[in-house]
Amino acid sequence: MAAGAVAVGAAESAPRLVSAFGPGGAFDPGGAFGLGDDEERLGDDEEQGDGPGGSRRRIDLGRLGGFLLRRPGLVISAAVVVLVVLASFWPTLFTSDDPLLGVPKERFHGPSGAHWFGTDELGRDVFARVVHGAALSMKATLIAVAVAFVVGGLLGLVAGFVGRWIEDVIMRFVDVMLSIPTLFLSLALITALGYGTVKVAVAVGIASVASFARVMRSEVLKVRQAVYVEAARSTGARWYSVLWRHVLPNAMGPVIVLATLDFGVSVLAVSSLSFLGYGAEPPAPEWGTLISSGRNYLANAWWLTTLPGVTVAATVLATNRIARALDGEWTAGR
């Protein structure tokens, strides 16, 4: 009887998760961008009965259009991210030029209809090199975010859930990592690991582990003290069941938001290290490498550095805008 009362109380007092994240911790794109119930069913043309009381659920296009007009920056940011993803996986959708082959007689041609981003010192199309370089840069960025998300999340989860001396050891290690600037720590790790795109990505990911560990630990400590977690324990649930079914899903929200924000930071970090010469070797068209090679001709061929730099900046700003939208939804729903 007492256990039943505790369970009922837990169900009534369990915190409502943010609209961007479902009760099981799954990401809900409809809730993430503030869409109502009608917009969340975008594409859902399931019919109910046509008899009394039955109706066909339809999309309120007016409300969806109003949402798009109210948040043009978010829509533009999402479009930029989609274009970068498409360029990473299907570069031939944007250009048919070879990024490694040039035409010597077309050296240093400025931006034009034939060459949107101009040509470089070897007559290679800069737009083609930027498009094909998206695959290298996004590959490194995804690896970096995955390393930080998995390693940092596990450290924070263990520290927050287990506690005691294990938490003290992990968090002191995290404090040491946070005391070192991320770029300097990445440089030190690259010195040990060696040069290359993947090694740069791993170094950037390890340097970002500390922030993920702190956020995950903070959320686990909050969720661990929730009434519904205590109710699950009082019913005799195993610790791994409590961890997997209750603690982890409800602690993942801010970590996912942080991963989105860290994506833009990782793009900038990977490009910076490639600019310094630690990434892919020329003639690989990595974004940082393109900016580095173009700086030698900045006086008479500004597009070699400026346009790849604008691409990097647009990608970073777009992902940061999306991360802020997710963070706003999460904060508003707490």
The 8 nearest C-alpha neighbors of each residue, nearest first, counted from 0:
[[1, 3, 2, 4, 5, 6, 7, 234],
 [2, 0, 4, 3, 5, 6, 233, 7],
 [1, 3, 5, 4, 0, 6, 234, 233],
 [4, 2, 6, 0, 1, 5, 7, 8],
 [3, 5, 1, 7, 2, 6, 8, 0],
 [6, 4, 8, 2, 3, 7, 230, 9],
 [5, 7, 9, 3, 8, 230, 4, 2],
 [8, 6, 10, 4, 9, 5, 3, 11],
 [9, 7, 5, 11, 6, 10, 12, 4],
 [10, 8, 227, 6, 12, 226, 7, 11],
 [9, 11, 7, 8, 13, 12, 6, 227],
 [12, 10, 8, 9, 13, 7, 14, 6],
 [11, 13, 9, 10, 8, 14, 226, 227],
 [14, 12, 10, 9, 227, 11, 15, 226],
 [15, 13, 16, 12, 333, 225, 11, 227],
 [14, 16, 13, 17, 333, 332, 22, 18],
 [17, 15, 14, 18, 22, 20, 332, 333],
 [16, 18, 332, 329, 19, 20, 333, 15],
 [17, 19, 30, 20, 16, 31, 332, 328],
 [20, 18, 31, 30, 27, 17, 26, 28],
 [21, 19, 26, 27, 18, 24, 25, 17],
 [20, 22, 24, 25, 23, 27, 26, 19],
 [23, 21, 24, 16, 20, 25, 249, 248],
 [24, 22, 21, 25, 248, 249, 20, 244],
 [23, 25, 248, 21, 20, 22, 249, 26],
 [26, 24, 21, 20, 23, 27, 22, 248],
 [25, 27, 20, 19, 28, 21, 24, 31],
 [26, 28, 19, 20, 29, 30, 31, 21],
 [29, 27, 31, 30, 26, 19, 32, 39],
 [30, 28, 39, 34, 27, 31, 32, 33],
 [29, 31, 19, 18, 33, 28, 27, 32],
 [32, 30, 19, 28, 29, 33, 325, 27],
 [33, 31, 30, 34, 29, 28, 324, 325],
 [32, 34, 30, 31, 35, 29, 328, 18],
 [35, 33, 38, 29, 30, 32, 39, 36],
 [34, 36, 38, 37, 39, 33, 30, 29],
 [35, 37, 39, 38, 40, 34, 29, 30],
 [36, 38, 40, 35, 39, 58, 59, 41],
 [39, 37, 41, 40, 35, 34, 36, 58],
 [38, 40, 29, 36, 37, 41, 34, 35],
 [41, 39, 43, 38, 37, 42, 36, 58],
 [42, 40, 38, 39, 43, 58, 37, 44],
 [41, 43, 44, 40, 58, 39, 57, 38],
 [44, 42, 40, 41, 45, 57, 56, 58],
 [45, 43, 42, 46, 56, 57, 55, 40],
 [44, 46, 43, 47, 56, 55, 57, 42],
 [47, 45, 55, 44, 48, 56, 54, 49],
 [46, 48, 53, 54, 55, 49, 45, 56],
 [47, 49, 53, 50, 54, 46, 55, 52],
 [48, 50, 53, 54, 47, 51, 55, 52],
 [51, 49, 53, 48, 52, 54, 47, 55],
 [52, 50, 53, 49, 48, 54, 47, 55],
 [51, 53, 50, 54, 49, 48, 47, 55],
 [54, 52, 48, 49, 50, 47, 51, 55],
 [55, 53, 47, 49, 48, 56, 52, 46],
 [54, 56, 46, 47, 57, 53, 45, 44],
 [57, 55, 54, 44, 46, 45, 58, 47],
 [58, 56, 55, 59, 44, 37, 43, 40],
 [59, 57, 60, 37, 41, 38, 56, 40],
 [58, 60, 61, 62, 37, 57, 63, 38],
 [61, 59, 63, 62, 58, 64, 38, 65],
 [60, 62, 64, 59, 63, 65, 66, 58],
 [63, 61, 65, 64, 60, 59, 66, 38],
 [64, 62, 60, 66, 65, 61, 67, 59],
 [65, 63, 61, 67, 66, 62, 60, 68],
 [66, 64, 62, 68, 63, 67, 61, 69],
 [65, 67, 63, 69, 64, 68, 62, 70],
 [68, 66, 64, 70, 65, 69, 71, 63],
 [67, 69, 65, 66, 70, 71, 64, 63],
 [68, 70, 66, 67, 65, 71, 64, 72],
 [69, 71, 67, 73, 72, 68, 66, 74],
 [72, 70, 74, 73, 68, 67, 75, 69],
 [73, 71, 75, 74, 70, 76, 320, 317],
 [72, 74, 76, 71, 70, 75, 77, 321],
 [73, 75, 71, 77, 76, 72, 78, 70],
 [76, 74, 78, 72, 77, 73, 71, 79],
 [77, 75, 317, 73, 79, 78, 74, 72],
 [76, 78, 74, 80, 75, 79, 73, 81],
 [77, 79, 75, 81, 76, 80, 82, 74],
 [80, 78, 76, 82, 81, 77, 75, 83],
 [79, 81, 83, 77, 82, 78, 84, 76],
 [80, 82, 78, 84, 79, 83, 85, 77],
 [83, 81, 85, 79, 84, 80, 86, 78],
 [84, 82, 86, 80, 85, 81, 87, 79],
 [83, 85, 87, 81, 86, 82, 80, 88],
 [86, 84, 82, 87, 88, 83, 89, 81],
 [87, 85, 90, 83, 89, 84, 88, 130],
 [88, 86, 134, 133, 84, 85, 89, 83],
 [87, 89, 85, 86, 90, 84, 134, 133],
 [88, 90, 86, 91, 85, 92, 87, 93],
 [91, 89, 86, 92, 93, 131, 130, 87],
 [90, 92, 94, 93, 89, 95, 86, 96],
 [93, 91, 90, 89, 94, 86, 85, 95],
 [92, 94, 91, 90, 95, 86, 130, 89],
 [95, 93, 91, 96, 127, 92, 90, 130],
 [94, 96, 91, 97, 93, 127, 92, 90],
 [97, 95, 94, 127, 98, 124, 100, 91],
 [96, 98, 99, 100, 95, 127, 124, 101],
 [99, 97, 128, 127, 100, 96, 123, 124],
 [100, 98, 97, 101, 123, 282, 128, 283],
 [101, 99, 97, 98, 123, 102, 122, 96],
 [100, 102, 123, 122, 121, 103, 99, 124],
 [101, 103, 122, 105, 104, 123, 121, 106],
 [104, 102, 122, 105, 106, 121, 101, 120],
 [103, 105, 102, 106, 122, 121, 101, 107],
 [106, 104, 122, 103, 102, 108, 107, 118],
 [105, 107, 122, 120, 103, 104, 121, 108],
 [108, 106, 119, 118, 120, 109, 105, 300],
 [107, 109, 118, 117, 106, 105, 110, 119],
 [108, 110, 117, 107, 111, 118, 116, 302],
 [111, 109, 117, 116, 115, 114, 108, 112],
 [112, 110, 114, 115, 113, 109, 117, 116],
 [111, 113, 114, 115, 110, 116, 117, 109],
 [114, 112, 111, 115, 110, 117, 116, 124],
 [113, 115, 117, 111, 112, 116, 110, 124],
 [116, 114, 110, 111, 117, 112, 126, 113],
 [115, 117, 110, 126, 125, 114, 302, 306],
 [118, 116, 110, 109, 114, 108, 115, 125],
 [117, 119, 124, 108, 107, 122, 123, 125],
 [120, 118, 107, 122, 121, 123, 106, 125],
 [119, 121, 106, 122, 107, 118, 123, 103],
 [122, 120, 119, 101, 123, 103, 106, 102],
 [121, 123, 106, 101, 102, 105, 103, 119],
 [124, 122, 101, 118, 119, 121, 100, 125],
 [123, 125, 118, 127, 126, 117, 114, 128],
 [126, 124, 128, 118, 116, 127, 117, 123],
 [125, 127, 116, 129, 128, 124, 130, 115],
 [128, 126, 130, 98, 125, 124, 129, 96],
 [127, 129, 98, 125, 131, 284, 126, 130],
 [128, 130, 132, 126, 127, 131, 125, 133],
 [131, 129, 127, 132, 133, 128, 86, 90],
 [132, 130, 128, 133, 129, 90, 134, 127],
 [131, 133, 285, 284, 129, 135, 134, 130],
 [132, 134, 87, 136, 131, 130, 135, 137],
 [133, 135, 87, 137, 132, 136, 138, 131],
 [136, 134, 138, 132, 133, 137, 285, 139],
 [135, 137, 133, 139, 138, 134, 285, 140],
 [138, 136, 140, 134, 139, 135, 133, 141],
 [139, 137, 135, 141, 136, 140, 134, 142],
 [138, 140, 200, 142, 136, 137, 141, 197],
 [139, 141, 137, 143, 142, 138, 265, 266],
 [142, 140, 144, 138, 143, 139, 137, 145],
 [141, 143, 145, 139, 140, 144, 200, 146],
 [144, 142, 204, 200, 140, 146, 141, 145],
 [143, 145, 147, 141, 146, 142, 204, 148],
 [146, 144, 148, 142, 143, 147, 149, 141],
 [147, 145, 204, 143, 149, 144, 148, 150],
 [146, 148, 208, 204, 144, 151, 145, 150],
 [149, 147, 145, 151, 152, 146, 150, 144],
 [148, 150, 152, 146, 151, 147, 145, 153],
 [151, 149, 153, 152, 147, 146, 148, 154],
 [152, 150, 212, 208, 211, 154, 147, 148],
 [151, 153, 149, 155, 212, 148, 150, 154],
 [152, 154, 156, 150, 155, 151, 149, 157],
 [155, 153, 151, 157, 156, 152, 212, 158],
 [154, 156, 212, 216, 215, 158, 152, 153],
 [157, 155, 153, 159, 154, 158, 216, 160],
 [156, 158, 160, 154, 155, 159, 161, 153],
 [159, 157, 166, 155, 162, 156, 161, 160],
 [158, 160, 216, 156, 219, 220, 157, 162],
 [159, 161, 157, 158, 162, 156, 219, 220],
 [162, 160, 157, 158, 159, 163, 166, 165],
 [161, 163, 166, 158, 159, 160, 165, 164],
 [164, 162, 165, 166, 161, 167, 158, 168],
 [163, 165, 167, 166, 168, 162, 169, 161],
 [166, 164, 168, 167, 163, 162, 169, 158],
 [165, 167, 158, 162, 169, 164, 168, 163],
 [166, 168, 164, 170, 165, 169, 171, 163],
 [167, 169, 165, 171, 166, 170, 164, 172],
 [170, 168, 172, 166, 171, 167, 165, 173],
 [169, 171, 173, 172, 167, 168, 166, 174],
 [170, 172, 174, 173, 168, 169, 167, 175],
 [171, 173, 169, 175, 170, 174, 168, 176],
 [172, 174, 170, 209, 176, 171, 175, 177],
 [175, 173, 171, 177, 176, 172, 170, 178],
 [174, 176, 172, 178, 173, 177, 171, 179],
 [177, 175, 173, 178, 174, 179, 209, 172],
 [178, 176, 174, 179, 175, 173, 209, 180],
 [177, 179, 175, 176, 174, 180, 173, 181],
 [178, 180, 177, 176, 181, 184, 183, 175],
 [181, 179, 183, 182, 184, 178, 177, 176],
 [180, 182, 184, 206, 183, 185, 179, 207],
 [183, 181, 185, 184, 180, 186, 268, 203],
 [184, 182, 186, 185, 180, 181, 187, 179],
 [183, 185, 187, 181, 186, 182, 206, 180],
 [186, 184, 182, 202, 188, 183, 203, 187],
 [187, 185, 183, 189, 184, 188, 182, 190],
 [188, 186, 184, 190, 185, 189, 183, 191],
 [187, 189, 185, 191, 190, 186, 202, 192],
 [190, 188, 192, 186, 191, 193, 187, 202],
 [189, 191, 187, 188, 193, 192, 186, 194],
 [190, 192, 188, 189, 193, 187, 186, 194],
 [193, 191, 189, 190, 188, 198, 194, 202],
 [194, 192, 189, 190, 191, 198, 195, 277],
 [193, 195, 277, 278, 198, 189, 199, 192],
 [196, 194, 278, 279, 198, 197, 199, 277],
 [195, 197, 278, 199, 279, 198, 139, 200],
 [198, 196, 200, 199, 195, 139, 201, 142],
 [199, 197, 201, 200, 195, 196, 202, 194],
 [198, 200, 202, 196, 197, 201, 195, 203],
 [199, 201, 143, 139, 197, 203, 198, 202],
 [202, 200, 204, 198, 203, 199, 143, 205],
 [201, 203, 185, 199, 205, 204, 200, 188],
 [204, 202, 206, 200, 185, 201, 205, 143],
 [203, 205, 143, 147, 201, 146, 207, 206],
 [206, 204, 208, 202, 207, 203, 147, 201],
 [205, 207, 203, 204, 181, 208, 185, 184],
 [208, 206, 204, 205, 147, 209, 210, 203],
 [207, 209, 151, 147, 205, 211, 210, 206],
 [210, 208, 173, 212, 211, 207, 151, 177],
 [211, 209, 213, 212, 208, 207, 214, 151],
 [212, 210, 151, 214, 208, 209, 213, 152],
 [211, 213, 155, 151, 209, 215, 152, 210],
 [214, 212, 216, 210, 211, 215, 155, 217],
 [213, 215, 217, 211, 216, 212, 210, 218],
 [216, 214, 155, 218, 212, 217, 213, 152],
 [217, 215, 155, 159, 219, 213, 218, 214],
 [216, 218, 214, 220, 215, 219, 213, 221],
 [217, 219, 250, 221, 215, 220, 216, 222],
 [220, 218, 216, 222, 159, 221, 217, 250],
 [219, 221, 223, 217, 159, 218, 222, 216],
 [222, 220, 218, 219, 223, 224, 217, 225],
 [221, 223, 219, 225, 224, 220, 246, 218],
 [224, 222, 220, 221, 225, 219, 228, 246],
 [223, 225, 222, 221, 226, 220, 228, 229],
 [226, 224, 222, 228, 227, 223, 229, 221],
 [227, 225, 229, 9, 228, 230, 224, 13],
 [226, 228, 9, 230, 229, 225, 13, 231],
 [229, 227, 231, 230, 226, 225, 223, 232],
 [230, 228, 226, 232, 227, 231, 233, 225],
 [231, 229, 227, 233, 228, 232, 6, 5],
 [232, 230, 228, 234, 229, 233, 236, 227],
 [231, 233, 229, 236, 235, 230, 234, 228],
 [234, 232, 230, 235, 231, 229, 2, 236],
 [233, 235, 231, 232, 236, 230, 2, 6],
 [234, 236, 232, 233, 237, 231, 230, 238],
 [237, 235, 232, 231, 234, 240, 241, 238],
 [238, 236, 240, 239, 241, 235, 232, 242],
 [237, 239, 241, 240, 242, 236, 232, 243],
 [238, 240, 242, 241, 237, 243, 244, 236],
 [241, 239, 237, 243, 242, 238, 244, 236],
 [242, 240, 238, 245, 239, 244, 243, 237],
 [243, 241, 246, 239, 240, 247, 245, 244],
 [242, 244, 240, 247, 241, 239, 245, 246],
 [245, 243, 241, 240, 242, 246, 248, 247],
 [244, 246, 241, 242, 243, 247, 248, 249],
 [245, 247, 242, 249, 248, 222, 250, 243],
 [246, 248, 250, 249, 243, 242, 245, 251],
 [249, 247, 24, 251, 250, 23, 246, 245],
 [248, 250, 247, 24, 246, 251, 245, 252],
 [251, 249, 218, 247, 248, 219, 252, 246],
 [250, 252, 254, 248, 249, 253, 255, 247],
 [251, 253, 255, 254, 250, 256, 20, 249],
 [254, 252, 256, 255, 251, 257, 250, 214],
 [255, 253, 257, 251, 256, 252, 258, 215],
 [256, 254, 258, 257, 252, 253, 251, 259],
 [255, 257, 253, 259, 254, 258, 322, 326],
 [256, 258, 254, 260, 255, 259, 261, 253],
 [259, 257, 261, 255, 260, 256, 262, 254],
 [260, 258, 256, 262, 322, 257, 261, 255],
 [259, 261, 257, 322, 262, 258, 319, 263],
 [260, 262, 264, 258, 263, 259, 265, 257],
 [263, 261, 265, 259, 260, 264, 258, 144],
 [262, 264, 315, 266, 265, 261, 318, 260],
 [263, 265, 261, 267, 262, 266, 268, 260],
 [266, 264, 268, 262, 267, 263, 140, 269],
 [267, 265, 263, 269, 264, 268, 140, 270],
 [266, 268, 270, 264, 265, 269, 271, 263],
 [269, 267, 265, 271, 270, 266, 264, 272],
 [270, 268, 272, 266, 271, 267, 265, 273],
 [269, 271, 287, 273, 267, 268, 272, 274],
 [272, 270, 274, 268, 273, 269, 267, 287],
 [271, 273, 275, 269, 274, 270, 277, 268],
 [274, 272, 278, 287, 276, 270, 277, 275],
 [273, 275, 287, 271, 291, 288, 272, 276],
 [276, 274, 272, 273, 277, 271, 291, 278],
 [275, 277, 273, 274, 278, 272, 288, 280],
 [278, 276, 273, 194, 272, 275, 195, 279],
 [279, 277, 273, 195, 196, 276, 194, 199],
 [278, 280, 195, 196, 283, 281, 285, 273],
 [279, 281, 283, 282, 278, 276, 195, 288],
 [282, 280, 283, 279, 284, 288, 285, 289],
 [281, 283, 284, 280, 99, 279, 288, 285],
 [284, 282, 281, 285, 280, 279, 132, 288],
 [285, 283, 132, 128, 282, 289, 286, 288],
 [284, 286, 132, 288, 287, 283, 135, 136],
 [287, 285, 289, 288, 132, 270, 284, 307],
 [286, 288, 270, 274, 273, 290, 289, 285],
 [287, 289, 291, 274, 285, 286, 273, 290],
 [290, 288, 286, 292, 287, 291, 293, 284],
 [291, 289, 304, 293, 287, 288, 292, 307],
 [290, 292, 288, 274, 289, 293, 294, 287],
 [293, 291, 289, 290, 294, 288, 295, 304],
 [292, 294, 303, 304, 290, 295, 291, 296],
 [293, 295, 297, 296, 291, 292, 304, 290],
 [296, 294, 293, 297, 292, 291, 298, 300],
 [297, 295, 294, 300, 298, 293, 299, 301],
 [296, 298, 301, 294, 300, 299, 295, 293],
 [299, 297, 296, 300, 301, 295, 294, 293],
 [298, 300, 297, 296, 301, 107, 302, 295],
 [301, 299, 297, 296, 302, 298, 303, 107],
 [302, 300, 297, 303, 305, 304, 299, 298],
 [301, 303, 305, 306, 304, 300, 116, 117],
 [304, 302, 293, 301, 305, 300, 306, 119],
 [305, 303, 290, 293, 302, 307, 306, 294],
 [304, 306, 302, 308, 307, 301, 303, 309],
 [305, 307, 309, 308, 302, 304, 310, 303],
 [308, 306, 310, 309, 305, 304, 290, 286],
 [309, 307, 305, 311, 306, 310, 304, 312],
 [308, 310, 306, 312, 307, 311, 313, 305],
 [311, 309, 307, 313, 308, 312, 314, 306],
 [310, 312, 308, 314, 309, 313, 315, 307],
 [311, 313, 309, 315, 314, 310, 316, 308],
 [314, 312, 310, 316, 315, 311, 317, 309],
 [313, 315, 317, 311, 312, 316, 310, 318],
 [314, 316, 263, 312, 318, 317, 313, 319],
 [315, 317, 319, 313, 314, 318, 312, 320],
 [318, 316, 76, 320, 314, 319, 315, 313],
 [317, 319, 321, 320, 315, 263, 316, 322],
 [318, 320, 322, 316, 317, 260, 321, 263],
 [321, 319, 317, 323, 322, 318, 316, 324],
 [320, 322, 324, 318, 323, 319, 325, 73],
 [321, 323, 319, 260, 325, 259, 324, 320],
 [324, 322, 326, 320, 321, 325, 327, 319],
 [323, 325, 321, 327, 322, 326, 328, 320],
 [326, 324, 322, 328, 327, 323, 31, 256],
 [325, 327, 323, 329, 324, 328, 256, 330],
 [328, 326, 324, 330, 325, 329, 323, 331],
 [329, 327, 325, 331, 326, 330, 332, 31],
 [328, 330, 326, 17, 332, 327, 331, 325],
 [331, 329, 327, 332, 333, 328, 326, 17],
 [332, 330, 328, 329, 333, 327, 17, 326],
 [331, 333, 17, 329, 330, 328, 18, 16],
 [332, 330, 331, 17, 329, 16, 15, 14]]
